[in-house]
Amino acid sequence: MTPFFTIVSATRNEAQVLPRLLESLRSQSCRDFELLIQDGASCDATAAVASSFQDALPAVSFVSGLDNGIYDAWNKAASRAKGEWFLFLGADDALYGPDILLRVKDALTSAKANINGGGLSFAAGGVVVVSSENIPLRYISGKAGGVTACLRVAAMPTPFPGLFIHRSLFAADFFDPALKIAGDYDFLCRAWKDDTHALKLPFLVTSMLDGGLSTQKAHEALCCKEKFDSAEKYFSSGWTPENRHHYLRTRILSILYARFPAYAEKFHAMIRKLRGKRPLPVANRPLPPFSPSNTPVFIISFNRLTYLQKLIAWLEKNSFSNIIVVDNNSSYPPLLAYLDALPYNVVRLKENLGHLAIWKCGLFADTLSRVYFIVTDPDILPMNDCPEDVLLQFYNRLIAYPHIAKCGFSLILDDIPAAYPLRESLMAVERPYWNVPLPDASGYFAPIDTTFALYRPGITPDNPGWLEGIRLAPPYAARHLPWYETGGVMDEDLLFYSTATKAESTFWTAVDADSLKRENLELRVRIHELEQRVDMLSQNFSNKVIILVHKILRAAKKKALGE
């Protein structure tokens, strides 16, 4: 019987790490696969390890002999494969969970039934890179759109250990055995014809250990050269002036790391400092655990039912399940009934502790000190086109920028109605948050209070770096719903809220002349609170955007007071 999947792995003296891959395959609920191990004449116990799993897996083929590198080994294995879909994994890789192959098979079977004209060639899932302690270091999402554009600029568009490839592509296009690192990129340049024959898998497929050949500084120049050569061969876009300069820099660094490994990192850090670049991440620094599927999401609720319903619907749609609603002593009967019916953890406080309720109440101190967590007001609603990997992208930035306290959404400003009474004042405060882009243009360094963000463990409002944040750029963006309340007839929800809310519990909401007056008082209270925090922050950091926000808040306060 023809298996649905063929898993291919090349090995050479991998006895210590191979059980990681084999254990993950043994645990799979879907048994419709074969495993082909192409061994490069190992002289350790690799063969014995593979043999010990022979009875635990549906089908295992272990062939050993000399080869010319990983891509030559993959070619040899692919030539004897029987499966319909191929997945190429390293000996130290592991499938992300016991249901991965089942989920992929269901997705491919469903997509095949719905495809018009032609079949699928690729199914692209995500990959998590982990430390030896199995702590996530970064996430790479699968990509099935815009792939050719990535390939043209010599960028790997989707992680190869998460990519399922249809067997029809190996009728002619095998891997180039002359390449040492970028043979997977070269293969995609030849084989990926268009995006219509690719399926994106919206989940993680593979967990891979950090430290592979392609990620080592000593081999970075060779990786660049092979990719630039391939991009030049297929698209005439590889050796641009910019890429030549990039290769020269990486060549120097690769020589440094290869010949002086004990001192290379210090020299590299000095070079970056002289060039005004951010410091290198601290190697082997201890990291708290992180579980995307179990990250706590704290929603601070007060007398707004509609907003809360919309936010929870979005969270459920995007597979957030560990939701904790912390209610600030609400009194709106429909909201109370909704909270009673929620299948999540609802904590009702006996007083209104404001937007810092989860810290002030003291009920979550242990959780907040141990794990990454999300805090949000209920009136923040992510955009409909926000990608499903948003939490992973938040986490990636916290790992890349150790001094940042939290990472969250940017707030859309362009579509705020002109009729919104505080639009201009709002713009004056919010625009500076878009002024200091990240080096990769994926977001902005900007203060974050309690809008939707992922926090580091142990972050509290009295930390000097409390406001230090990153806001991701669209499509990782959200709307602050009160900015879209422009007047007219108020629904029951808003009417109750506008009459029951105390001055200190809301910000930037105005629906009529009376509420606008109330907002004036609320604005003063809020500005004073933020001003105190920015004062503290500006004493410790020279970030220009913080100083700019500080000045804007002072000016807004003077205007509000009529000074």
SULVEN-V149572 format. One record per residue. N is the residue number from 1. RES is the residue in one small letter. PHI is phi in radians with two decimals (NA if undefined). NEAR is the number of other ideal C-beta (glycine too) atoms within 10 Angstrom. D_LAST is the distance of its C-alpha to the last C-alpha in whole Angstrom. Layout:
[[N,RES,PHI,NEAR,D_LAST] [N,RES,PHI,NEAR,D_LAST]]
This chain:
[[1,m,NA,7,83] [2,t,-1.30,10,81] [3,p,-1.27,18,78] [4,f,-1.29,18,74] [5,f,-2.05,24,72] [6,t,-2.07,27,74] [7,i,-1.74,28,72] [8,v,-1.98,23,73] [9,s,-2.47,26,72] [10,a,-1.74,24,73] [11,t,-2.28,26,74] [12,r,-2.76,19,75] [13,n,0.95,16,76] [14,e,-1.94,24,73] [15,a,-1.04,16,75] [16,q,-1.28,13,72] [17,v,-1.86,17,69] [18,l,-0.99,26,71] [19,p,-1.01,18,71] [20,r,-1.07,18,68] [21,l,-1.18,26,68] [22,l,-1.16,22,72] [23,e,-1.11,13,70] [24,s,-1.16,21,67] [25,l,-1.31,24,70] [26,r,-1.09,14,72] [27,s,-1.46,14,70] [28,q,-1.17,20,69] [29,s,-1.25,11,70] [30,c,-1.49,17,71] [31,r,-1.83,14,74] [32,d,-1.56,16,75] [33,f,-2.65,20,75] [34,e,-2.14,20,77] [35,l,-2.04,25,76] [36,l,-1.96,26,77] [37,i,-1.86,26,77] [38,q,-1.80,25,78] [39,d,-1.74,23,78] [40,g,-1.64,19,79] [41,a,1.04,11,82] [42,s,-1.08,18,80] [43,c,-2.00,8,82] [44,d,-1.90,14,80] [45,a,-1.63,15,80] [46,t,-0.99,24,78] [47,a,-1.09,17,81] [48,a,-1.17,10,82] [49,v,-1.10,22,78] [50,a,-1.07,27,79] [51,s,-1.12,12,82] [52,s,-1.18,13,81] [53,f,-1.78,19,78] [54,q,-0.96,12,81] [55,d,-1.43,8,82] [56,a,-1.60,12,78] [57,l,-2.08,17,77] [58,p,-1.03,16,79] [59,a,-2.75,16,80] [60,v,-2.27,18,80] [61,s,-2.12,16,81] [62,f,-2.00,17,81] [63,v,-2.17,12,83] [64,s,-2.11,16,83] [65,g,3.01,10,84] [66,l,-1.15,9,82] [67,d,-2.48,19,80] [68,n,-1.85,13,78] [69,g,2.05,17,74] [70,i,-1.08,24,72] [71,y,-1.32,24,72] [72,d,-1.13,21,76] [73,a,-1.11,26,76] [74,w,-1.07,25,74] [75,n,-1.05,20,76] [76,k,-1.11,19,79] [77,a,-1.18,23,78] [78,a,-1.09,20,77] [79,s,-1.19,11,80] [80,r,-1.98,12,82] [81,a,-1.28,19,79] [82,k,-2.00,13,80] [83,g,-1.25,21,76] [84,e,-1.47,17,74] [85,w,-2.16,22,71] [86,f,-1.82,21,71] [87,l,-2.34,26,68] [88,f,-1.79,24,68] [89,l,-2.20,22,67] [90,g,-1.31,22,67] [91,a,-1.14,24,69] [92,d,-1.78,21,66] [93,d,-1.42,24,64] [94,a,-2.64,24,64] [95,l,-1.15,24,63] [96,y,-1.20,20,60] [97,g,-2.81,18,62] [98,p,-1.25,14,65] [99,d,-1.87,15,64] [100,i,-1.06,26,63] [101,l,-1.10,25,67] [102,l,-1.13,15,67] [103,r,-1.13,18,63] [104,v,-1.17,24,64] [105,k,-1.08,19,67] [106,d,-1.08,12,66] [107,a,-1.15,19,63] [108,l,-1.21,21,66] [109,t,-1.13,10,68] [110,s,-1.16,11,66] [111,a,-1.16,16,65] [112,k,-1.10,11,68] [113,a,-1.22,7,69] [114,n,-1.80,6,66] [115,i,-1.45,13,66] [116,n,-1.87,5,68] [117,g,1.20,5,70] [118,g,1.56,9,70] [119,g,-1.99,11,70] [120,l,-1.46,20,67] [121,s,-1.95,19,67] [122,f,-2.41,23,64] [123,a,-2.35,24,62] [124,a,-1.88,23,59] [125,g,-1.96,29,58] [126,g,-1.57,24,55] [127,v,-2.38,23,56] [128,v,-1.96,22,54] [129,v,-1.68,20,55] [130,v,-2.12,16,56] [131,s,-1.39,15,56] [132,s,-1.12,10,60] [133,e,-1.57,9,58] [134,n,1.19,12,57] [135,i,-1.60,14,53] [136,p,-1.07,22,52] [137,l,-1.84,17,51] [138,r,-2.92,15,50] [139,y,-2.07,21,50] [140,i,-2.18,22,52] [141,s,-1.39,22,52] [142,g,-1.22,26,55] [143,k,-2.37,20,54] [144,a,-2.17,21,57] [145,g,-2.25,14,54] [146,g,1.18,10,54] [147,v,-1.22,21,56] [148,t,-1.07,15,58] [149,a,-1.10,11,55] [150,c,-1.15,17,54] [151,l,-1.07,23,58] [152,r,-1.12,16,57] [153,v,-1.76,15,55] [154,a,1.07,24,57] [155,a,-1.97,12,55] [156,m,-1.31,18,57] [157,p,-1.33,24,55] [158,t,-2.62,23,56] [159,p,-1.18,23,58] [160,f,-1.13,23,61] [161,p,-1.20,22,62] [162,g,-1.96,30,60] [163,l,-1.87,26,62] [164,f,-1.63,26,65] [165,i,-2.11,25,68] [166,h,-1.25,18,70] [167,r,-1.08,16,74] [168,s,-1.08,13,75] [169,l,-1.31,19,72] [170,f,-1.70,19,75] [171,a,-1.15,7,78] [172,a,-2.32,8,77] [173,d,-1.65,14,74] [174,f,-1.68,19,74] [175,f,-1.38,21,72] [176,d,-1.36,16,73] [177,p,-1.21,17,74] [178,a,-1.30,12,74] [179,l,-1.52,22,70] [180,k,-1.86,16,69] [181,i,-2.25,22,65] [182,a,-1.82,24,64] [183,g,-1.14,23,67] [184,d,-1.21,20,65] [185,y,-1.10,22,63] [186,d,-1.05,23,66] [187,f,-1.05,24,67] [188,l,-1.15,23,64] [189,c,-1.01,20,64] [190,r,-1.49,17,68] [191,a,-1.65,17,68] [192,w,-1.48,21,64] [193,k,-1.51,12,65] [194,d,-2.81,10,62] [195,d,-1.38,17,60] [196,t,-1.22,13,62] [197,h,-1.84,16,64] [198,a,-2.18,22,62] [199,l,-2.06,22,60] [200,k,-1.54,21,57] [201,l,-1.68,23,57] [202,p,-1.44,16,54] [203,f,-2.74,22,55] [204,l,-1.39,25,56] [205,v,-1.81,27,60] [206,t,-2.30,26,60] [207,s,-1.91,22,59] [208,m,-2.13,23,60] [209,l,-1.25,18,60] [210,d,-1.21,14,58] [211,g,1.80,11,60] [212,g,-1.14,15,62] [213,l,-0.97,13,63] [214,s,-1.25,17,61] [215,t,-1.75,13,58] [216,q,-1.42,15,59] [217,k,-1.02,16,58] [218,a,-1.13,16,61] [219,h,-1.94,18,62] [220,e,-1.12,19,59] [221,a,-1.14,21,60] [222,l,-1.10,19,63] [223,c,-1.06,21,62] [224,c,-1.06,22,59] [225,k,-1.06,19,63] [226,e,-1.11,22,64] [227,k,-1.19,25,62] [228,f,-1.13,20,61] [229,d,-1.09,16,65] [230,s,-1.18,23,65] [231,a,-1.08,24,62] [232,e,-1.20,15,64] [233,k,-1.16,12,67] [234,y,-1.67,15,66] [235,f,-2.21,14,63] [236,s,0.97,10,63] [237,s,-2.26,14,59] [238,g,-1.41,23,60] [239,w,-1.68,15,60] [240,t,-1.29,15,57] [241,p,-0.96,7,56] [242,e,-1.13,9,53] [243,n,-1.19,19,55] [244,r,-1.12,11,58] [245,h,-1.13,10,55] [246,h,-1.09,15,54] [247,y,-1.13,19,58] [248,l,-1.06,12,58] [249,r,-1.12,14,55] [250,t,-1.21,18,56] [251,r,-1.10,15,60] [252,i,-1.10,12,59] [253,l,-1.15,18,57] [254,s,-1.10,22,60] [255,i,-1.11,13,62] [256,l,-1.05,18,60] [257,y,-1.26,20,60] [258,a,-1.32,14,64] [259,r,-1.67,10,65] [260,f,-2.30,12,63] [261,p,-1.05,11,61] [262,a,-1.28,6,61] [263,y,-2.02,11,58] [264,a,-1.04,18,57] [265,e,-1.14,15,54] [266,k,-1.14,11,53] [267,f,-1.09,13,53] [268,h,-1.07,16,52] [269,a,-1.08,13,49] [270,m,-1.13,10,49] [271,i,-1.09,14,49] [272,r,-1.12,13,46] [273,k,-1.12,12,44] [274,l,-1.12,8,45] [275,r,-1.53,8,44] [276,g,1.33,6,41] [277,k,-1.54,12,42] [278,r,-1.18,13,41] [279,p,-1.09,11,43] [280,l,-1.18,12,46] [281,p,-1.01,12,46] [282,v,-1.22,8,48] [283,a,-1.22,6,52] [284,n,1.00,9,53] [285,r,-1.27,9,50] [286,p,-1.16,8,50] [287,l,-2.16,16,49] [288,p,-1.22,12,48] [289,p,-1.17,13,50] [290,f,-2.50,21,49] [291,s,-2.21,11,50] [292,p,-0.97,18,49] [293,s,-1.35,12,51] [294,n,-2.19,11,50] [295,t,-1.14,18,46] [296,p,-1.16,20,44] [297,v,-2.03,21,41] [298,f,-1.65,24,39] [299,i,-1.93,24,37] [300,i,-1.61,22,34] [301,s,-1.88,27,35] [302,f,-2.77,28,33] [303,n,1.01,26,34] [304,r,-2.19,25,34] [305,l,-1.36,24,38] [306,t,-1.05,17,38] [307,y,-1.05,21,36] [308,l,-1.09,24,38] [309,q,-1.05,14,41] [310,k,-1.14,17,40] [311,l,-1.15,26,39] [312,i,-1.15,19,42] [313,a,-1.08,11,45] [314,w,-1.17,18,43] [315,l,-1.06,19,44] [316,e,-1.13,13,47] [317,k,-1.05,11,48] [318,n,-1.78,15,47] [319,s,1.20,12,50] [320,f,-1.41,19,47] [321,s,-2.14,12,49] [322,n,-1.62,17,47] [323,i,-1.77,19,44] [324,i,-2.17,20,43] [325,v,-1.65,21,40] [326,v,-1.85,21,38] [327,d,-1.67,21,37] [328,n,-1.49,19,34] [329,n,1.05,14,36] [330,s,-1.15,21,36] [331,s,-2.26,10,38] [332,y,-1.33,19,38] [333,p,-0.95,10,42] [334,p,-1.08,12,43] [335,l,-1.16,23,41] [336,l,-1.08,15,43] [337,a,-1.16,10,46] [338,y,-1.11,17,45] [339,l,-1.09,19,44] [340,d,-1.07,9,48] [341,a,-1.55,7,49] [342,l,-1.14,12,48] [343,p,-1.48,8,50] [344,y,-1.92,16,48] [345,n,-1.28,12,47] [346,v,-2.03,18,44] [347,v,-1.97,16,42] [348,r,-1.77,14,41] [349,l,-1.42,19,38] [350,k,-1.54,8,38] [351,e,-2.60,10,35] [352,n,-1.47,16,32] [353,l,-1.69,19,31] [354,g,1.32,15,28] [355,h,-1.31,22,28] [356,l,-1.82,15,30] [357,a,-1.02,24,33] [358,i,-1.20,24,36] [359,w,-1.53,19,35] [360,k,-1.18,13,34] [361,c,-1.26,16,37] [362,g,1.31,8,39] [363,l,-1.47,15,42] [364,f,-2.11,18,42] [365,a,-0.98,12,41] [366,d,-1.15,8,45] [367,t,-1.08,14,45] [368,l,-1.16,21,41] [369,s,-1.54,13,43] [370,r,-1.86,12,46] [371,v,-2.26,19,45] [372,y,-1.17,24,43] [373,f,-2.60,23,41] [374,i,-1.92,22,39] [375,v,-2.22,29,36] [376,t,-2.68,21,34] [377,d,-1.32,23,32] [378,p,-1.33,23,34] [379,d,-1.63,25,32] [380,i,-1.81,22,33] [381,l,-2.15,20,36] [382,p,-1.02,22,38] [383,m,-1.16,16,39] [384,n,-1.07,8,42] [385,d,-1.63,9,44] [386,c,-1.10,18,42] [387,p,-1.08,15,45] [388,e,-1.28,14,47] [389,d,-1.64,21,47] [390,v,-1.03,21,43] [391,l,-1.10,21,43] [392,l,-1.16,20,46] [393,q,-1.19,17,43] [394,f,-0.99,26,41] [395,y,-1.10,22,43] [396,n,-0.96,20,44] [397,r,-1.23,22,41] [398,l,-1.14,21,41] [399,i,-1.26,19,44] [400,a,-1.27,18,43] [401,y,-2.19,18,40] [402,p,-1.09,13,41] [403,h,-1.45,9,37] [404,i,-1.45,18,35] [405,a,-1.43,22,35] [406,k,-2.75,29,35] [407,c,-2.36,27,36] [408,g,-2.55,28,35] [409,f,-1.36,27,34] [410,s,-1.36,22,32] [411,l,-1.83,21,30] [412,i,-1.14,15,31] [413,l,-2.02,17,28] [414,d,-1.07,5,30] [415,d,-1.82,8,32] [416,i,-1.15,19,28] [417,p,-1.01,12,29] [418,a,-1.08,7,27] [419,a,-1.36,11,26] [420,y,-1.14,19,24] [421,p,-1.07,20,21] [422,l,-1.86,19,19] [423,r,-1.03,17,21] [424,e,-1.17,9,19] [425,s,-1.11,16,16] [426,l,-1.07,17,19] [427,m,-1.04,11,21] [428,a,-1.08,14,18] [429,v,-1.42,17,19] [430,e,-1.47,20,22] [431,r,-1.02,12,24] [432,p,-1.05,19,24] [433,y,-1.24,20,26] [434,w,-1.92,16,29] [435,n,-1.70,13,28] [436,v,-2.07,16,31] [437,p,-1.29,12,34] [438,l,-1.19,17,37] [439,p,-0.98,8,40] [440,d,-1.64,9,42] [441,a,1.11,8,39] [442,s,-1.53,15,40] [443,g,3.13,25,36] [444,y,-2.44,19,33] [445,f,-1.29,19,31] [446,a,-2.82,23,28] [447,p,-1.12,22,26] [448,i,-2.35,23,28] [449,d,-1.70,20,27] [450,t,-2.04,20,29] [451,t,-1.23,20,30] [452,f,-0.94,24,34] [453,a,-2.72,24,35] [454,l,-1.65,24,38] [455,y,-1.87,24,37] [456,r,-1.24,18,40] [457,p,-1.04,15,41] [458,g,1.50,12,40] [459,i,-1.35,20,36] [460,t,-2.28,13,34] [461,p,-1.06,13,30] [462,d,-1.60,8,30] [463,n,-1.21,14,32] [464,p,-0.99,13,30] [465,g,-1.69,16,31] [466,w,-0.90,19,30] [467,l,-1.55,22,28] [468,e,-1.16,22,30] [469,g,-2.53,26,32] [470,i,-2.21,26,33] [471,r,-1.90,25,33] [472,l,-1.23,23,36] [473,a,-1.39,17,36] [474,p,-0.94,14,38] [475,p,-1.45,13,40] [476,y,-1.49,22,39] [477,a,-2.40,19,36] [478,a,-2.46,25,34] [479,r,-1.92,18,32] [480,h,-1.62,22,29] [481,l,-1.02,18,31] [482,p,-1.07,20,28] [483,w,-1.18,22,26] [484,y,-1.81,13,29] [485,e,-1.60,21,29] [486,t,-1.97,14,28] [487,g,2.01,15,29] [488,g,1.56,9,32] [489,v,-1.31,7,34] [490,m,-1.54,16,34] [491,d,-1.31,11,37] [492,e,-1.05,11,38] [493,d,-1.03,18,36] [494,l,-1.19,20,33] [495,l,-1.09,12,33] [496,f,-1.10,20,34] [497,y,-1.11,25,31] [498,s,-1.19,19,28] [499,t,-1.63,11,29] [500,a,-1.75,13,30] [501,t,-1.36,18,28] [502,k,-1.37,12,25] [503,a,-1.04,14,22] [504,e,-1.43,14,22] [505,s,-1.85,17,25] [506,t,-2.46,23,24] [507,f,-2.69,20,21] [508,w,1.03,21,21] [509,t,-2.15,24,23] [510,a,-2.68,25,23] [511,v,-2.19,21,26] [512,d,-2.77,14,25] [513,a,-1.06,10,22] [514,d,-1.14,11,22] [515,s,-1.19,21,22] [516,l,-1.12,14,19] [517,k,-1.11,11,17] [518,r,-1.10,18,19] [519,e,-1.08,22,18] [520,n,-1.06,14,14] [521,l,-1.19,12,15] [522,e,-1.10,21,17] [523,l,-1.09,20,15] [524,r,-1.08,15,13] [525,v,-1.09,14,16] [526,r,-1.17,22,17] [527,i,-1.10,23,15] [528,h,-1.07,12,15] [529,e,-1.14,17,19] [530,l,-1.17,20,19] [531,e,-1.05,16,17] [532,q,-1.10,11,19] [533,r,-1.19,18,22] [534,v,-1.17,21,21] [535,d,-0.97,12,20] [536,m,-1.12,16,24] [537,l,-1.15,21,25] [538,s,-1.21,15,24] [539,q,-1.30,8,25] [540,n,-1.96,11,29] [541,f,-2.30,16,29] [542,s,-1.84,7,28] [543,n,-0.99,17,28] [544,k,-1.10,12,26] [545,v,-1.17,17,25] [546,i,-1.14,21,23] [547,i,-1.10,15,21] [548,l,-1.12,15,20] [549,v,-1.08,24,19] [550,h,-1.00,18,17] [551,k,-1.16,13,15] [552,i,-1.12,18,15] [553,l,-1.12,22,14] [554,r,-1.11,14,11] [555,a,-1.13,14,9] [556,a,-1.14,19,10] [557,k,-1.14,17,9] [558,k,-1.06,11,5] [559,k,-1.16,13,6] [560,a,-1.12,17,8] [561,l,-1.52,10,5] [562,g,1.30,5,4] [563,e,-1.40,7,0]]
